[in-house]
């Protein structure tokens, strides 16, 4: 599989990364933990070497499951996790990027992931009650102590990244980016590319919208976050938007089918076609999903393909929010 460097680090990651938000028993409905664990091993065999998780996924379920699933193969992969919340098993209490919390929560992640060092540690969301002048020194301390190799942020805008760069060695930003959400193209992606900051795209498959698995009759379980309708400030799962998106998805699937590919593979190839993207994170709960996703790694969409994709969105009146600045919730 193609390898891409994350910013100016020495981390060479597979272009497709294994996202583990779906390996949480309280956020994405019920999962088959055994199947998910097998997928971790299979992913490594197929060349995926970056695995992304977070303490808040569960909380803690994803880190614990991933740590067990990796086992003796931990050293074969780039391990990424995120801190920045006050949480306990099954409950999220709020954000905290205080110095002492970053240190102690990272120690918790190390234990759950069964490792001595985290390759890349991210601040999950901006904690507006704690100045970055307090947060970044904690990250630098963890780095100097050998607990982490590099640090970065997630869901940060340009102004926040500027501050981080003034305070320490910012390596990467992880933000949502997919066919239905192109807000990052306005400011964040150009900034990352210009300043050699890695960009990790999450939500590559539109949180399931770009898998072909949904119909207008689809409903989400009570323990599935998509049930609330909105996704990171966008009405992606609200009734009217959902119907339009699925209609556009059918046409995108037809376009992909002309190449013998699937809708999911088209979505992955589209994200990887942006040169500023270091890695496209994709959730994989089983070997079937893994096989499909990996097969997208080497597909290069032509300019005419991308133009046709845009035409479908226009004709189906589906917004992509391109050109809109990134919006952050407090």
Buried (B, 14 or more C-beta within 10 A) or exposed (E): BEEBEBBBBEBEBBBBBBBBBBBBBBBBBEBEBEBBBBBBBBBBEBBBBBBBBBBBBBBBBBBBBBBBBBEEEBEEBBBBBBBBBBBEEEEBEEBBBBBEBBBEBBEBBBEBBBBEBBBBBBBBBBBEEBEBEBBBBBBBBBBEEEBBBBBBBBBBBBEBBBBBEEBBBBBBBBBBBBBBBBBBBBBBBEBBBEBEBBBBBBBBBBBBBBBBEBEEEEEBEEEBBBEEBEBBBBBBBEEEBBEBBBBBBEBBBEBBEEEEBBBBBBBBBBBBBBEBBBBBBBBBBBBEBBEBBBBBBEBEBEEEBEEBBBEBBEEBEBBBBEEBEBEBEE
